[in-house]
Amino acid sequence: MAARSWQLAARRDAIASRPNKTGLTYPLSARLVRKADFDAVYRHGKRRSSSHFTVFSKANDLPQSRFGFSIKRALGGAVVRNRMRRRIREMIRLHRQEISAGWDIVIHPKPNVATAPFISLTTELLQLLKAL
């Protein structure tokens, strides 16, 4: 019994001591959350597509780009859609500094995003976003 509590304490300590990834966060200021912002991007923005994504973009007057994700129910159940959303959010979080500033961007994944390799998805999304 004591060994189990020792293992749990060691696990808690390991989790708490993870290195701080300064600069690799995904703050609220980098997110599109209001419906009006999404609608403005759809109405006045431009669209680019690839085999895995459709990206809508519109210039904004902010010092950073903001990102939003829209995943249709037709792509799968809640588990599948949330997995897609987490994968795309992680791509943006890791490479947000490489994407040019001053854009509102909405990303629509296609059905094959759920099973495609993460590396190929990241490469393809970055190519789309760097071409803005």
N, C-alpha and C positions, 0 to 999 in steps of 0.2 A: 504494500500500500504506500509506503514512504517513497519507494522508487518511482512510482507513478507520479506522485506530487512533485518529486524532484525533476522528472522529465518535463512536466508541464511548466514548471518555473523556468527551466532552461530554454524551453521553446519561447516563452513570453519574453525573456531577455534577448533572445536572438532576433525576434521580430522588432523589439524596441530599439535595437542597436543597428538597424539598417542604415546605410549611408544616406545622407540627405542629397537628393538629386537637384541641386540648385539649377534653375534655368530650364528644367524639363517638366515643369508643371503645366496644367491646363486650367488656367484661372477662369473665373466667371466672366471677366472682361473680354475673353477671347471666344465667347460663345454667343451664338444667335439663339435667343430664347423666345422672343415675342413674335406672335403671328404676323404682326405688321412688318417686321423686319424680313421674315421669310417671303411675304407677299411682294415686298418691294424688290427683292432679288429676282423673283420669278417674273415680275412685270417689266422691270427695266434692265435686267441683267442679260448676260450672254450665256449660251449653253455650249458645252464641249462634252463629247462622249468618247468612251473607250469600250473595250470588251467587258470590263467589270464595273465601270462607274459612269454616271452622268453627273457633271459638275455645272452648277449655275453660279455665276459670279457677277458682282456689281461693285464698282469702286465706291469707297466710303472716304470720309475726311478724317479718319482716325489714324493714330500712329501705329496701329497694329491691325492684322486681319482678324476677322471673326468667322467662326465656323458653325454650321448647323448641319444636322443629319435628318433625313426623312426616309423612313423605311416602311414600305407598303405592307399591309397585312397579307397581301397575296404572296409575299416571299416566304412565308412560313408562320409557324406558331410563335408565341412569345419568346420561347427559349432561343429559337433560331434568330429571330429579329434582334434580341438583346445581345446575342453573341456577335452578330454583324456590327451592331452599334459599338460594342466594346472594342472590337478589332479596329474599326475605323478611328475611334477616339484615340486609341493607343498609337496608331500611325501618325496622327496629327500631333499628339503630345510629344512624340520623339523627334519629329521633324518640323515643328512649328517655326523654328528660327530660320530654316532654309527657304521658307515660302515668303514671297514678297509681301510687304506690309501695305495696308490701305485697301483691303478687299473684304467684302461680305461674301462668303462662299457657302453654298448649300450642296451637300453631297448626297446623291441617290445611288445606292448600291444596286447591282443587278443580282439575279438569283444565284449565280455561280460564286459570289463572294463568300458564302457560307462554307464552302469546301476548298476553295483555292488556297495555295500556299501563301503564308503571310508575306514572305520576301517579294514574291512576284506582285502581290497586291500593292505593297508599299512602293515598289519601283514604278508601277503604272500610275498610281495616284500622284506621286511626286512629279512625274512627267506632265500630267495634266495641269497640276497646280503651278508648276514653274513656267508654263507657257502662257500664263495670264498676262 
